[in-house]
Amino acid sequence: MKKYDHGDVIIRFDQAVFGYGSNHPILNGASFSLREGAKITLMGQNGAGKTTIFGLIQGRHPLDDGSVHIRQGATIATAAQVVSREDLEKNVREFFEGAFNTKVYDIEPRIKKILEVVHLTAPFDKKIKEFSGGQQARLLLAFALIQNPDILLLDEPTNNLDAQGIEHLTQFLIDYKKTCIVISHDANFLNAFTHGVLYLDIFTKQVEQYVGDYLKVVEEIAARIERERMKNVRLERDIANRKEQMSYFAQKGGKMRDVARKMKEAIEELEGQMVTMRQEDKTIKNFAIQHQNFEALDFSDTAGALLTIQAVSVIHNHKPVKKTVKVAVKKRQKLLISGPNGIGKSTFLESLAGGKKGHHSKAKSLTEASLTSGLIVGYYRQDFSGLDFEATVYKTLGEVAEKATDEEIRGVAAQFLFTSDLLKNKVGSLSEGQKGLLSFARFVLQKPGLLILDEPTNHINFRHLPVIAKALDRFEGGMILVSHMKEFVDQLKIDETLDLGAL
């Protein structure tokens, strides 16, 4: 077990009750406390309310009952999962000025110092939207750190970070002397620095507190769930036997009915001892992404390939540089694009997908590539900016498959855990993980010839990843992929790797 200095209690939840209306309870009498200097993982099933607990700590949600105590004078900062849409238009200086309630006159030296901590160099007048996803992840962390908070809240901080970025973040947190709570699916990352786990149970609405290495705590939780399951199995067997006996005595009449009545009371007592079974998150079902009809395409301009790449733009010192390459992606071929954060991977993918004009337009103009005419491209943006956040989930699915019936749309939606109620919701109301699943559901309906995937594992529940990897590995169209998750990439048969950092 990792050691830390036991300071005073800095966070305490006392019988906290909170929900988004009567139909969506999150906490029901939750109690726990954290001391200064603790580094804690916040665990729980999808939709349990982990991010909501962050909001309660920050005082953004009023409790229905109970209380949340934060040590008087303690400051709090959060490194969010994604940059807000309003902040994307700000430059670096404006972005960090937003971390303070009052004007800071030495803001530029502070920015320079904190960017060194997250290993990022950036001109102060560069817009946030012009940074790569990995660089934006570092900026979000730096935004929290520049406030020098007593309580640091990190929500999926390793998303979009390359291996070097994760290594730097891990070492920073090991050396960090203040209180830190982290939500993450990266087990090795968490095990490197956390002291224990807060487990938010989606069924009991309680928060259980465990002390110890992350991986050992996960084993402990799994063992506890198994003990609860076995207890229920024994009780169910006992209850079934007693019900059978009760039925026999009830049919006898007379005094035997009194025996049956007492047995019924005993059964009810046993049923009261049943443990509310914790269930793991539901996992999406196996699915297949069908490709478009290739026989209708004219491959004469691309020499039989779905796509050919003649030149690519890479970013050096924040400026695009044109590099000549010779790469072709054919049917059933998978091309992996690698390179450090900020080299231009996302911009490159956007140029291949014919993305909207805007930031990095010069970099995109340096990329030279030819798509087979009529090719349908399925494009997974890491920030989901290709989705209309104001449209309903149902409309978002239907727009990529005009000929799909209502039954087909709902069937595909159900495969990706979208209920009838969720189909009515706006895309903007979905969690980041649900937006990712929505993107894959769209591919199933779209039937693309080429998939362009930019960090498709970000925000996705780890239980879904093997199912998604299996579907992508079996896809018989072409594929171009950027992913920092080696374990995921290893499940795919990669035919060629284009390392932008080596060009």
Secondary structure, DSSP 8 states (H G I E B T S, - for coil): --------EEEEEEEEEEESSTTSEEEEEEEEEEETT-EEEEEE-TTS-HHHHHHHHHT-S--SEEEEEE-TT--EEEE-SS--HHHHTSBHHHHHHTT-SS--TTHHHHHHHHHHHTT----TTSBGGGS-HHHHHHHHHHHHHTT--SEEEEESTTTT--HHHHHHHHHHHHH--SEEEEE-S-HHHHHTT--EEEEE-TTT--EEEEES-HHHHHHHHHHHHHHHHHHHHHHHHHHHHHHHHHHHHHHH-THHHHHHHHHHHHHHHHHHT--------------------GGGSB-GGGTT-SEEEEEEEEEETTEEEEEEEEEEE-TT-EEEEE--TTSSHHHHHHHHTT--S-TTHHHHHH-EEEE-BT--EEEE-TT-TTS-TTSBHHHHHHTT-TT--HHHHHHHHHHTT--HHHHHSBGGGS-HHHHHHHHHHHHHHH--SEEEEESTTTT--TTTHHHHHHHHHH--SEEEEE-S-HHHHTTS---EEEEGGG-
